[in-house]
Every structure is written in C-alpha cells, then in structure tokens.
Amino acid sequence: MRKILLPLSILIILSFFILIIFSTIMSGGTQKRPGLNIQSGEVSFPLKDEIHFSLPDLNGNIIDSKNIPNKLIMVDFWASWCPPCIQESPLLSKAYLKWKSQGVEFVGIALWDNKNNVNKFIKKNNLTYPMAIDKNGKVAINFGVKALPEKFFIDQ
C-alpha cells in the first residue's frame, strides 16, 4: 500500500505545479482580477447638469442635491460590507465635524446595502452626516461609480 501512495502523492504534487506553471505561461504572467479599486487617485470632470441625486434618508426624508443651497457637497458612495469603506469611516467622521461649519455638506450613499447593516455601521463609526441607501445602484450608475468607496464633490 505504501508503495502505491508515495508515487501517487508525488504525481499529484507534480501535477499541481505543472498546472500553476502552465496557467502562468498562458496568462502571460499577469494577474487577472476584477476592476474594482485597481486605480486610485483624484480625477476632475464636470458632471452633466441632469446628474444629481434624490434619495430618501434613513428616516424617510428626501435628500436632494438641488436643495442643498450654497454648499459644496461631498457625496460618498460606500457600503457596510466594503473593507476600504470600513477603514476610512473614522477619518470621514472627523472630517465632517471639521468641515460642516465651513460650508461643506457630506452625504453618504450606501450602495447595495440594507437599512439594518447601514444603521449598525453608522452607530459603530459615529457618522453624523445624512445617509441614504441606493438599493438598486441607479444613482451610482448615473454618477459613473466604478469602485467603492468613491467620492464626488459637487459645487453648487
């Protein structure tokens, strides 16, 4: 029995390494991965006039970007299940407290999330700015969101 198991084990291990080498050669040595968070940085582009948002907040009140007068609006697309969103939330909480008195309004839009998870996230991270949920992703699509978290600044 031992004489059969040793060659079989060696054959399985050797096959595994051959598969890895073959896969690397066939892919050209490049890693294939999803398009989320491949690029990071800052980009500036003008939004079309018709691109704005109007969503109910967590209490049912409407948050409409056209009804936030004389403010710079920072729109944050995020999700409670997104690791980079979790990581940056304490910084956003502090930034909002600093900038709200200087005419900057923050609006969080949770993407493909549910109210229970969003409320837990808000409470855990002490987020005090207005929040809404974009359940079907329509607002995110209109803004051209490609990754989470993603922020847009809207100058009135």
N, C-alpha and C positions, 0 to 999 in steps of 0.2 A: 504493500500500500504506500509506504514511504517513497519507494522508487518511482511511483506514478505522480505523487503530489509535488515533489520537488521540481521535476521538469514542467509540470502543468503550471505551477506558480511562476516559474521563470518565464514561460511562454506568455502568460497573462501580463506580467510586468513589462516585458519586452514589447508586446503589442500596444500597451498603453503609451509608451514612449514613442513608438513609431507613429501612432495616431497624432500625438502632440507635434512631432516634427513635421508630419505631412500637413497638418492644419496650419502651422506657421508658414510653411512654404507656399501653400495655396492662397493664404490671405496677404501675402507679400510682407508679412511681419508686422502689419498694422493692426491695432486693436479696434474691433468693431464694438460700438456702444451706442446707446440712444443719444438723441440730440439734445437732451436737457442738460443745462449747465456746462456745455462744452466751452462756450465763450463767456467771459465775464468782463465787465468794464462799464464804461459810460458811453452812451450814444445820444446824440441830439437829433431830433427830427420833428418837423411840425406835424401836429395832428390835424386831421381834417375837421372842419367846423362841426360836422354832424357826429363826430365821435365824442360822446360824453357818456355818463352813466347815471342811471336812476334805478336804485335798488332799495328794498325795504331793509332797515337795520334790524337788529335782533329783537327790538320791541315792536316792530311793525311800522315805524315811522319811515317815511321816504327820505333817502339821501340822494339828492340830485345835484350833480356838479354845477349845473347852471344856477342853482340857488345858494351858492356859497359865495357871497359878494366880496370883492376886493381882497381876495386871498390867493396865495399860492397854495395849490393843493398837491400834497404828496399822496399818490394812490399806490398802495402796497398790495400786490396780488400775492397771496400766501396760502398755506394750508396747515392744519394742525398735525398732519402726518409727514410733513416735509422737514427733514433734518436741518437744512440750512435756515429754514424759517424759525425753527425752534432755537437755533444757535443765536440768531440776530435779534430775537424778540426783546431781551433786556435792554439792548442798545436803542432799539426803536422806542421803547417806553420812556427812557431817559431823554431821548432826542425830542419827543413830543412835548414833554414838560418844559424843555428849554425853548422850543421854537413856537409854541402856540401863542405866546404873548407877543410875538414879533410878526404876526400875520400869516403864519404857515399853518394850514389845516391838514391833518393826517386823516386818511380814510383807508381802513383795511378792508380788503375784499377777499374773503376766504373762497378758494376755488375748489369745487367738487368736494365739499365738506358737509357736515351736518351740524345742526344747531347745538346739540349736546356737546360734541367734541370742541366746537368753537368756543362755547361758554367756559368749558373747563380750561382751555388754552388761555383765554383772556384772564380768567381769575388767577391761574397759576403764574402768569407772567406780568400781572398788574398792568395790563393795557387799558388805557382810559380813553382812547380816541374812538370815534364812530366806526362800527364794523357792520359789514353786510356779507351775505353769502351769495355767490354766483354758482348756483347748483348745476346749471346746465352749461356753464362756460361761455355764454353768449357775450357778456361784457368783456371777458378776457380775449375772446376771438376778435372783437371789434377793436381792441387796443393792440392786437398783434402780440400778445403774450406768448413767449416761446419757452420760458422756464420759470420755475418757482425757486425762490422769491424773485419778483420783478417789480420795480418801482417806476412810476411815471410822475413827472412834475407838470402840473397844468397851471399856466399863468393866465389869470383872468384878463 
